């Protein structure tokens, strides 16, 4: 599942991500201010986002949900890179992601620059494939 996501990620990143700033008054420890800037958030799930590198120096987006979730759709927008894309990957639908088992998207193949604005929307279920539905929208600025 994660390998398929990593394969689809370059395409996804040609169309999305980056950041570390919230338009909702977040802080360093809570960058999305309790849920993100705008959007239709349901289910009370928030995400902490970071840009990380693996041991081959490849760059990824790391998403840590506030509770265990199954992600069914990720939408990402970056106007500066003309990115407006969605991932609806059947391989991620059964995996539960949490703060200790984050979701990684990448490797990122676009040129991330400080201050670059990204907007993300995650949809899925809380806890398992039969859990309560959630949607979480938030903004991220590349640090």
C-alpha positions in Angstrom: 0.0 0.0 0.0 2.7 2.5 1.0 4.8 1.6 -2.0 1.9 2.2 -4.4 1.4 5.5 -2.7 5.0 6.3 -3.1 4.8 5.5 -6.8 1.7 7.7 -7.2 3.2 10.4 -5.1 5.5 11.9 -7.7 2.5 12.4 -9.9 0.6 13.7 -7.0 3.4 16.1 -6.0 3.7 17.4 -9.5 0.2 18.5 -8.6 0.4 19.4 -4.9 1.9 19.9 -1.4 4.3 21.8 0.9 4.3 24.0 3.9 4.3 24.5 7.6 2.1 27.6 8.3 -1.5 27.9 9.1 -4.0 30.6 8.2 -5.9 29.8 11.3 -3.5 31.2 13.9 -1.6 28.0 14.6 1.6 27.7 16.6 4.8 25.8 16.3 3.4 22.9 18.3 -0.1 23.1 16.7 0.6 24.5 13.2 -3.1 24.2 12.1 -4.6 26.0 15.1 -6.8 23.0 16.0 -8.1 22.0 12.6 -6.8 24.1 9.8 -7.7 27.2 8.0 -11.2 27.1 6.5 -12.8 24.3 4.8 -15.6 22.0 6.0 -14.0 20.1 8.8 -16.0 17.2 10.3 -15.1 14.4 12.7 -12.7 16.5 14.8 -9.5 15.1 13.1 -6.5 17.4 12.8 -3.2 16.8 11.1 0.4 17.8 11.9 2.4 18.2 8.7 6.1 18.2 8.1 8.5 17.8 5.2 11.0 15.0 5.9 13.8 13.2 4.1 14.5 9.5 4.0 18.0 7.9 4.1 18.3 8.4 0.3 17.7 12.1 0.7 14.3 12.0 -0.9 11.8 14.5 0.3 8.3 13.5 1.6 5.3 15.1 3.2 4.6 13.5 6.5 1.0 13.7 7.9 0.3 12.7 11.5 -3.4 12.6 12.4 -4.6 13.5 15.9 -6.3 10.1 16.1 -6.2 6.8 14.1 -7.8 7.3 10.7 -8.3 5.4 7.4 -7.7 7.9 4.6 -9.8 7.4 1.5 -9.0 10.7 -0.4 -6.4 13.3 -0.3 -6.8 16.6 -2.3 -3.9 19.0 -2.7 -3.6 22.4 -4.2 -0.6 24.6 -4.8 -1.5 27.6 -7.0 2.2 28.6 -7.4 2.9 25.3 -9.1 -0.5 25.0 -10.8 -1.3 21.9 -8.8 -4.8 20.8 -8.1 -4.9 17.0 -7.7 -6.6 14.2 -5.8 -5.5 10.8 -4.7 -8.2 8.1 -4.4 -6.0 5.1 -3.9 -7.6 1.8 -3.2 -4.4 0.6 -1.6 -4.6 3.1 1.3 -8.2 2.5 2.2 -7.6 -0.3 4.6 -4.5 1.1 6.4 -4.9 3.0 9.7 -2.6 6.0 10.1 -1.9 7.6 13.5 0.6 10.0 15.1 2.9 7.0 15.6 2.2 5.5 12.1 2.1 8.6 9.9 1.1 8.8 6.2 4.0 9.7 3.9 3.4 11.2 0.5 6.3 11.4 -1.9 9.0 11.5 -3.0 8.3 15.1 -3.9 9.5 15.9 -7.3 8.4 19.5 -7.5 10.6 22.5 -6.4 9.5 23.3 -2.9 10.3 26.9 -1.8 10.0 28.7 1.5 6.6 30.3 1.9 5.0 28.2 -0.9 1.3 27.8 0.0 -0.4 24.4 -0.1 -4.0 23.5 0.8 -4.9 19.9 1.7 -8.2 18.1 2.3 -8.2 14.6 3.8 -11.3 12.4 3.8 -11.8 9.0 5.4 -13.0 7.2 8.5 -12.0 7.5 12.1 -10.3 4.4 13.6 -11.3 1.8 10.9 -13.0 1.4 7.6 -16.4 1.3 9.5 -15.7 4.3 11.7 -17.3 7.8 11.6 -16.6 9.7 8.5 -14.3 12.8 8.7 -13.1 15.6 6.5 -10.1 17.8 7.5 -9.0 20.8 5.4 -5.9 22.8 6.3 -3.3 25.1 4.8 0.5 24.5 4.9 3.3 26.9 4.0 6.7 25.4 3.2 9.1 26.5 6.0 
